[in-house]
Amino acid sequence: MGNRLSKIYTRTGDEGTTGLATGDRVAKDSPRIEVTGDVDELNCVIGTVLTHPMDAPIRQTLEEVQHKLFDLGGELSMPGHQLLQTDDVDYLERALDAANADLPPLKEFILPGGAPAAAACHLARAVCRRAERRLVSLAREEPVSDIARAYLNRLSDLLFVYSRVLARAAGGSEVFWKNPRERGREVPGGGN
């Protein structure tokens, strides 16, 4: 890294703009900065997931994901540059296959929860989906790497599967959605 920050505040963003790595200044609420912020938030939430106990392969994968998300943030700050590669998506697919191999088939919708690590992983999944949506929005206005889109899509799948694995590791407690009748709730206009 060429220039290190010696002072955290610069006052350059006080008027609502921020600098890209290219030197260009853009509005802090531009689509590019919105998705960059979501990727940063996702990295933070994954950091929260990592504060919980988990098996070493999941921990190592999530730590690698954090580095790749930082790379993606760099890619977003340098329009026209691509830092993520096809093998990064392949890495997620291999992790998905490994994690999903021992899970029972999914027959019900799953609610976020089940255990602290699983709930945190569900939150990461939701933030990842938002980042993916914002990346798609940005792609309508500016060129975006297809690999970046595929990476976030695959990552949200991996976070979902990891939430299932983490819930089971904490005692096998996945939380399944039940329709209103199964919950004993009266359905408006439909009786019980």
C-alpha positions as CSV (number, residue, x, y, z in Angstrom):
1,M,0.0,0.0,0.0
2,G,1.6,3.2,-1.2
3,N,0.1,5.9,1.1
4,R,-0.8,5.1,4.7
5,L,-3.1,7.4,6.6
6,S,-1.2,9.4,9.2
7,K,-4.4,11.3,10.1
8,I,-7.8,9.7,10.1
9,Y,-9.9,12.9,9.5
10,T,-9.2,14.8,6.3
11,R,-12.3,17.0,6.1
12,T,-12.4,16.2,2.3
13,G,-15.8,14.5,2.7
14,D,-17.5,17.2,4.7
15,E,-19.5,18.3,1.6
16,G,-20.9,14.9,0.9
17,T,-18.3,13.4,-1.5
18,T,-15.7,10.8,-1.1
19,G,-12.6,9.8,-3.1
20,L,-12.1,6.7,-5.2
21,A,-8.7,5.1,-5.6
22,T,-8.6,6.7,-9.0
23,G,-8.6,10.1,-7.5
24,D,-12.1,10.9,-8.7
25,R,-14.6,12.3,-6.2
26,V,-18.2,10.9,-6.1
27,A,-21.3,11.5,-4.0
28,K,-21.3,9.5,-0.8
29,D,-24.7,8.1,-1.7
30,S,-23.8,7.2,-5.3
31,P,-24.6,3.6,-6.3
32,R,-20.8,2.7,-6.3
33,I,-20.4,4.0,-2.7
34,E,-23.6,2.3,-1.6
35,V,-22.5,-1.1,-2.7
36,T,-19.0,-0.5,-1.3
37,G,-20.6,0.3,2.1
38,D,-22.7,-2.8,1.9
39,V,-19.6,-4.9,1.2
40,D,-17.8,-3.3,4.2
41,E,-20.8,-4.0,6.4
42,L,-20.9,-7.6,5.2
43,N,-17.2,-7.9,6.2
44,C,-18.0,-6.5,9.6
45,V,-20.9,-8.9,10.1
46,I,-18.7,-11.9,9.1
47,G,-16.2,-10.6,11.7
48,T,-19.1,-10.9,14.2
49,V,-19.8,-14.5,13.0
50,L,-16.1,-15.3,13.6
51,T,-16.3,-14.3,17.3
52,H,-18.3,-17.5,17.9
53,P,-16.9,-21.0,18.2
54,M,-16.9,-23.0,15.0
55,D,-15.0,-25.8,13.2
56,A,-11.6,-24.8,11.7
57,P,-12.6,-25.3,8.0
58,I,-15.6,-22.9,8.4
59,R,-13.4,-20.4,10.2
60,Q,-10.7,-20.6,7.6
61,T,-13.1,-20.1,4.8
62,L,-14.8,-17.1,6.4
63,E,-11.4,-15.5,7.1
64,E,-10.5,-16.0,3.4
65,V,-13.9,-14.5,2.5
66,Q,-13.1,-11.4,4.6
67,H,-9.9,-10.9,2.6
68,K,-11.8,-11.3,-0.7
69,L,-14.5,-8.8,0.4
70,F,-11.7,-6.3,1.1
71,D,-10.4,-7.0,-2.4
72,L,-13.9,-6.5,-3.8
73,G,-14.0,-3.1,-1.9
74,G,-10.8,-2.2,-3.7
75,E,-12.2,-3.3,-7.0
76,L,-15.2,-1.1,-6.4
77,S,-13.0,1.9,-5.6
78,M,-11.1,1.5,-8.9
79,P,-13.7,1.4,-11.7
80,G,-12.4,-0.7,-14.5
81,H,-10.2,-2.9,-12.4
82,Q,-10.9,-6.5,-11.5
83,L,-9.4,-8.1,-8.5
84,L,-11.7,-11.1,-8.0
85,Q,-11.0,-14.1,-10.2
86,T,-13.0,-17.1,-11.4
87,D,-11.1,-19.3,-9.0
88,D,-12.5,-17.2,-6.1
89,V,-16.0,-18.2,-7.1
90,D,-14.8,-21.8,-7.5
91,Y,-13.4,-21.7,-3.9
92,L,-16.9,-20.8,-2.6
93,E,-18.5,-23.6,-4.6
94,R,-16.1,-26.1,-3.2
95,A,-16.8,-24.9,0.3
96,L,-20.5,-25.0,-0.4
97,D,-20.3,-28.6,-1.6
98,A,-18.3,-29.7,1.4
99,A,-20.6,-27.9,3.9
100,N,-23.8,-29.1,2.3
101,A,-22.7,-32.8,2.0
102,D,-23.7,-33.8,5.5
103,L,-26.9,-31.7,5.8
104,P,-30.3,-33.2,5.4
105,P,-32.3,-32.1,2.3
106,L,-34.2,-28.9,3.0
107,K,-38.0,-29.4,3.0
108,E,-39.1,-26.4,5.0
109,F,-38.2,-22.7,5.0
110,I,-35.7,-21.8,7.7
111,L,-36.1,-18.8,10.0
112,P,-33.0,-16.9,11.2
113,G,-31.8,-18.2,14.6
114,G,-31.0,-21.6,16.0
115,A,-27.9,-20.5,17.8
116,P,-25.9,-17.3,18.2
117,A,-23.4,-18.2,15.5
118,A,-26.1,-19.3,13.1
119,A,-28.2,-16.2,13.7
120,A,-25.1,-14.0,13.0
121,C,-24.5,-16.0,9.8
122,H,-28.1,-15.4,8.8
123,L,-27.6,-11.7,9.3
124,A,-24.4,-11.9,7.1
125,R,-26.5,-13.7,4.4
126,A,-29.1,-10.9,4.4
127,V,-26.4,-8.2,4.2
128,C,-24.8,-10.1,1.4
129,R,-28.0,-10.3,-0.5
130,R,-28.4,-6.5,-0.2
131,A,-24.8,-6.0,-1.4
132,E,-25.6,-8.2,-4.4
133,R,-28.8,-6.2,-5.2
134,R,-26.8,-2.9,-5.0
135,L,-24.1,-4.3,-7.2
136,V,-26.8,-5.2,-9.8
137,S,-28.1,-1.6,-9.5
138,L,-24.6,-0.2,-10.1
139,A,-24.2,-2.5,-13.1
140,R,-27.2,-0.7,-14.8
141,E,-25.2,2.5,-14.7
142,E,-21.6,1.4,-15.0
143,P,-19.6,-1.7,-16.0
144,V,-19.3,-4.2,-13.2
145,S,-17.4,-7.5,-13.1
146,D,-19.5,-10.5,-13.7
147,I,-17.2,-12.3,-11.3
148,A,-18.0,-9.9,-8.5
149,R,-21.8,-10.5,-9.0
150,A,-21.2,-14.3,-9.1
151,Y,-19.0,-14.1,-6.0
152,L,-21.7,-12.3,-3.9
153,N,-24.4,-14.6,-5.2
154,R,-22.4,-17.7,-4.2
155,L,-21.3,-16.2,-0.9
156,S,-25.0,-15.6,0.1
157,D,-25.6,-19.3,-0.6
158,L,-22.6,-20.3,1.4
159,L,-23.6,-18.2,4.4
160,F,-27.1,-19.8,4.3
161,V,-25.6,-23.3,4.4
162,Y,-23.1,-22.3,7.1
163,S,-26.0,-21.0,9.2
164,R,-27.5,-24.5,9.0
165,V,-24.2,-26.1,9.9
166,L,-23.6,-23.7,12.8
167,A,-27.2,-24.3,14.1
168,R,-26.7,-28.0,14.1
169,A,-23.2,-27.8,15.6
170,A,-24.8,-25.9,18.5
171,G,-27.3,-28.7,19.2
172,G,-29.2,-29.4,16.0
173,S,-31.7,-26.6,16.4
174,E,-32.7,-25.2,13.1
175,V,-35.8,-23.0,13.3
176,F,-38.4,-24.0,10.7
177,W,-41.1,-21.7,9.4
178,K,-44.7,-22.8,10.1
179,N,-47.7,-21.5,8.3
180,P,-50.4,-19.7,10.4
181,R,-52.5,-22.8,10.9
182,E,-49.5,-24.8,12.2
183,R,-48.8,-22.0,14.6
184,G,-52.3,-22.1,15.9
185,R,-53.0,-18.6,14.7
186,E,-56.3,-17.6,13.2
187,V,-56.0,-16.7,9.5
188,P,-57.8,-13.4,8.8
189,G,-60.9,-14.2,6.8
190,G,-60.2,-17.9,6.8
191,G,-60.9,-19.2,10.3
192,N,-58.4,-21.6,11.8
